[in-house]
Amino acid sequence: MRKQAHLEKIEKVIEGLTPREQLKLVEKLAQRLRKTGLATKKGLDWRKLYGLGKGLWGKEDAQDYVNRQREDFLNSIMRGDEDFKAGRFKRWSEVKENV
């Protein structure tokens, strides 16, 4: 049996499980993966990020850019808070582009 067909068969079996059974399966798979070392968290090598932002700000000072981003973020939170207080609730999908 092809691997893809085999995986599709497994997926169909999983769809027939209850949510609780699916969660148990995920936990068992996660345990198994942790033992193999594939699912271990690796540290981020910050040196590889050096220079990635070059040109991002154009001629704008980097600190001015960061300050502006923070201000925009705080303003968006305050707008959201006013909506919340007024009883206007939005789904995350409606606001995430503005945050």
C-alpha positions as CSV (number, residue, x, y, z in Angstrom):
1,M,0.0,0.0,0.0
2,R,1.3,3.5,-0.9
3,K,2.2,5.7,2.0
4,Q,-0.3,8.3,1.0
5,A,-3.1,5.8,0.8
6,H,-2.0,4.4,4.2
7,L,-2.1,7.8,5.8
8,E,-5.5,8.5,4.3
9,K,-6.8,5.3,5.8
10,I,-5.4,6.3,9.2
11,E,-7.0,9.7,9.0
12,K,-10.4,8.1,8.3
13,V,-10.0,5.9,11.4
14,I,-9.0,9.0,13.5
15,E,-12.1,10.9,12.2
16,G,-14.2,8.1,13.8
17,L,-12.7,8.6,17.2
18,T,-14.3,10.8,19.9
19,P,-12.5,14.0,20.7
20,R,-11.3,12.5,23.9
21,E,-9.8,9.5,22.1
22,Q,-8.2,11.8,19.5
23,L,-6.6,13.8,22.3
24,K,-5.2,10.6,23.9
25,L,-3.8,9.6,20.5
26,V,-2.1,13.0,20.1
27,E,-0.6,12.7,23.6
28,K,0.8,9.3,22.8
29,L,2.2,10.4,19.5
30,A,3.8,13.5,21.1
31,Q,5.4,11.2,23.8
32,R,6.7,9.0,21.1
33,L,8.2,11.9,19.1
34,R,9.8,13.4,22.2
35,K,11.6,10.1,22.7
36,T,13.0,10.2,19.2
37,G,14.4,13.7,19.7
38,L,12.6,15.0,16.6
39,A,10.2,17.1,18.6
40,T,12.8,18.7,21.0
41,K,12.8,22.5,21.1
42,K,15.9,24.0,19.6
43,G,17.3,27.3,20.6
44,L,17.3,30.2,18.3
45,D,20.6,31.3,16.9
46,W,20.3,35.1,17.1
47,R,23.5,35.5,15.0
48,K,21.6,34.2,12.0
49,L,19.1,37.1,12.3
50,Y,21.8,39.7,12.0
51,G,21.2,42.1,9.1
52,L,17.7,40.7,8.2
53,G,16.1,44.1,8.9
54,K,18.5,45.9,6.7
55,G,16.5,48.2,4.4
56,L,13.2,47.5,6.3
57,W,13.0,51.1,7.6
58,G,14.4,52.8,4.5
59,K,15.9,56.1,5.7
60,E,13.8,56.2,8.9
61,D,15.7,55.8,12.1
62,A,15.2,52.3,13.6
63,Q,14.2,53.6,17.0
64,D,11.7,56.0,15.5
65,Y,10.2,53.0,13.5
66,V,9.9,51.0,16.7
67,N,8.4,53.9,18.6
68,R,5.8,54.4,15.9
69,Q,5.0,50.7,15.8
70,R,4.5,50.7,19.6
71,E,2.3,53.7,19.4
72,D,0.1,52.2,16.6
73,F,-0.2,49.0,18.6
74,L,-1.3,50.9,21.8
75,N,-3.8,52.9,19.8
76,S,-5.3,49.8,18.3
77,I,-5.6,48.3,21.8
78,M,-7.4,51.4,23.1
79,R,-9.8,51.4,20.2
80,G,-10.5,47.7,20.9
81,D,-11.1,48.5,24.6
82,E,-13.6,51.2,23.7
83,D,-15.5,48.8,21.5
84,F,-15.4,46.2,24.4
85,K,-16.8,48.7,26.9
86,A,-19.5,49.8,24.5
87,G,-20.5,46.1,24.0
88,R,-19.3,45.9,20.5
89,F,-17.5,42.6,20.3
90,K,-15.5,41.6,17.2
91,R,-14.1,38.2,16.2
92,W,-10.4,38.0,16.1
93,S,-10.6,37.4,12.3
94,E,-12.1,40.9,12.0
95,V,-9.5,42.7,14.0
96,K,-6.3,40.8,13.6
97,E,-5.3,42.8,10.5
98,N,-5.4,46.0,12.4
99,V,-3.4,44.8,15.4
